[in-house]
């Protein structure tokens, strides 16, 4: 169950927060401190990510205060990965980004109640189902 939770939260943060890479590689633009991510549906700031987690996981104000610095640190570490390794390919960055996201998810998970962990699992399942619906059907050769 912990692995499923971690995978779900990793996926969510990766989608919401690592889009910075795509934006920087394609069209670098100056950005403010909480405006650096681009997810599937456009930019997602730290504030938006925290709002998303607050809504989906029913975070308390105290949890929000504890999680915000984790999201900021996550962003800063990924930003540094791009700044310090501008020629690194997307494929080479992937495992590093995943490791950073994994660590952040473990830190966030430690702050959640059992009920919130169940909500996170449900959120992960919704994300997975959404991913599945966007994937093209497997190719079958005509007979």
C-alpha positions in Angstrom: 0.0 0.0 0.0 2.8 2.4 0.8 4.3 1.7 -2.6 1.0 2.5 -4.3 0.7 5.7 -2.3 4.2 6.8 -3.1 3.8 6.0 -6.8 0.6 8.0 -6.9 1.9 11.0 -5.1 5.1 10.8 -7.2 3.1 10.8 -10.3 1.0 13.8 -9.2 4.0 15.9 -8.2 5.9 14.8 -11.3 3.1 15.9 -13.6 2.4 19.1 -11.7 5.9 20.2 -10.9 8.4 18.8 -13.4 6.7 20.5 -16.3 9.2 23.3 -15.6 11.6 21.3 -17.6 9.5 21.3 -20.7 8.8 25.0 -20.4 12.5 25.8 -19.9 13.7 23.6 -22.8 11.1 25.0 -25.2 10.8 28.6 -24.3 12.6 30.0 -21.3 10.8 32.8 -19.6 11.6 34.7 -16.4 9.3 33.6 -13.7 8.4 34.5 -10.1 9.2 32.3 -7.2 5.9 30.4 -7.1 5.2 30.4 -10.9 7.7 27.9 -12.3 5.8 24.7 -13.0 3.8 23.7 -15.9 1.6 20.6 -15.7 -0.6 19.0 -18.2 -3.2 21.8 -18.0 -0.8 24.7 -17.9 1.3 26.3 -15.2 0.9 25.1 -11.7 2.4 27.3 -9.0 3.4 26.0 -5.5 0.2 27.8 -4.3 -1.9 25.9 -6.8 -0.2 22.6 -6.0 -0.8 23.1 -2.3 -4.4 24.1 -2.9 -4.8 20.9 -5.0 -3.4 18.8 -2.2 -5.4 20.6 0.4 -8.6 19.9 -1.4 -7.9 16.3 -2.4 -6.3 15.3 0.9 -8.3 17.5 3.3 -5.1 19.0 4.7 -5.3 21.0 7.9 -3.9 24.5 8.1 -1.0 23.1 10.2 -0.3 20.4 7.5 -0.4 23.1 4.8 2.3 25.1 6.8 4.5 21.9 7.0 4.0 20.9 3.3 4.5 24.3 1.7 8.3 24.2 2.4 8.5 20.7 1.1 6.9 21.7 -2.2 9.2 24.8 -2.4 12.3 22.6 -1.7 11.0 20.1 -4.4 10.8 22.9 -6.9 14.2 24.4 -6.0 15.9 21.0 -6.3 14.4 20.3 -9.7 15.2 23.8 -10.9 18.8 23.3 -9.8 18.9 20.1 -11.7 18.1 22.0 -14.9 20.3 25.0 -14.1 23.3 22.9 -13.3 22.9 20.4 -16.1 21.4 22.3 -19.1 22.6 19.7 -21.6 21.3 16.7 -19.8 18.6 14.9 -21.9 15.1 14.4 -20.7 15.7 10.7 -20.4 18.8 11.3 -18.2 16.9 13.8 -16.0 13.9 11.5 -15.5 15.4 9.2 -12.8 16.8 12.2 -10.9 13.5 14.0 -11.0 11.8 10.8 -9.9 14.2 10.4 -7.0 13.6 14.0 -5.9 9.8 13.6 -6.1 10.0 10.2 -4.3 11.8 11.9 -1.4 9.3 14.7 -1.2 6.4 12.2 -1.2 7.9 10.3 1.7 8.2 13.5 3.6 4.6 14.5 2.8 3.3 11.0 3.6 4.8 11.2 7.1 2.6 14.2 7.8 -0.7 12.5 6.7 -3.3 10.7 8.8 -4.5 7.3 7.8 -7.7 8.8 6.4 -5.6 11.2 4.2 -3.5 8.3 3.0 -6.7 6.6 1.8 -7.7 9.8 0.1 -4.2 9.9 -1.6 -4.7 6.3 -2.7 -8.1 7.3 -4.3 -6.5 10.3 -5.9 -3.7 8.1 -7.4 -6.3 5.7 -8.8 -8.2 8.6 -10.4 -5.0 9.8 -12.0 -4.1 6.3 -13.2 -7.6 5.9 -14.7 -7.3 9.2 -16.4 -3.9 8.2 -17.8 -5.3 5.0 -19.0 -8.2 6.8 -20.9 -5.7 9.0 -22.7 -3.5 6.2 -23.9 -4.0 5.0 -27.4 -5.4 1.6 -27.9 -2.8 -1.1 -28.6 -2.1 -1.6 -32.3 -3.5 -4.8 -33.7 -2.4 -5.9 -37.2 -5.3 -6.5 -39.6 -6.0 -10.1 -40.4 
